[in-house]
Amino acid sequence: MRRPGPGLEILAVLLFLTTGLGADSRARADTLVADLSQRLIAITTAFVGADVVLFGTSDPDHDIVVTVQGPRTSQIVRRKEQVAAIWINRENLAFDNVPTYYAVASSGPLDKVASPDVRARLELGTENLKLKPLDAAGLDIGEIATFQDALVRNKQRQGLYSIKATPVNFIGPRLFRTTMHFPANVPPGIYQVQVLELQSGDVTDAQRSALVVSKVGVEADVFDFAQQQSILYGLLAVALSASLGWLGGVIFRRG
């Protein structure tokens, strides 16, 4: 998906300012007001990723932290060991309530703008994600932490988890903005966007909104068919693969 041009971003900000902040009374009532440049990311066959701009206003001298979390699901982490020059899966641990996507942006270092209690409670930073292990009997805290770290690293390698916080930039005394990147392999679903206003490490205001990532067109039809008719989809995939193999053999013999 093509990134929105600077003109569209400026237009979005101007529209936000005129409609959302036109009345001084509303600005005083809502110290934090934020919005997204788009609320739908459409995944098509040509989708290569997308950038979404979040912008808003807050009280001066406050910090801003933004988190984006994708739909939560279960995830299995496997640990490999080398046996006779071969790497095999020896142990695994399943986690529940794992965000399929996680990004964080901040106007300053997280450990400076938010207290440890706030970071832990609101899951600010990958180290504070509440990854719940399932059936961890026989594993001590250190072993569970090793599996958790491996889960986060795998997500980071896939581009689905932040490695570090993206900057939130102030472009005026009150106006801020940041850009969130969604890679080509971003899973579809409803994403939760959380914007926090902080002062002296504590939250003074918060706003939450939703962002939809959805497959459209032929990509969506294939995805829905694979989900709803998984057995038939598997049989068709095998048949197609066999047919292509046979056709390739025929062409090769004729050549």
PyMOL commands that set and color helices and strands:
alter all, ss='L'
color gray80, all
select helices_A, chain A and resi 6-20+24-29+110-113+116-121+126-128+141-157+217-228+230-254
alter helices_A, ss='H'
color red, helices_A
select strands_A, chain A and resi 33-36+40-43+50-57+63-69+72-83+86-99+102-106+132-134+166-167+169-170+175-182+189-199+202-215
alter strands_A, ss='S'
color yellow, strands_A
deselect
rebuild
show_as cartoon
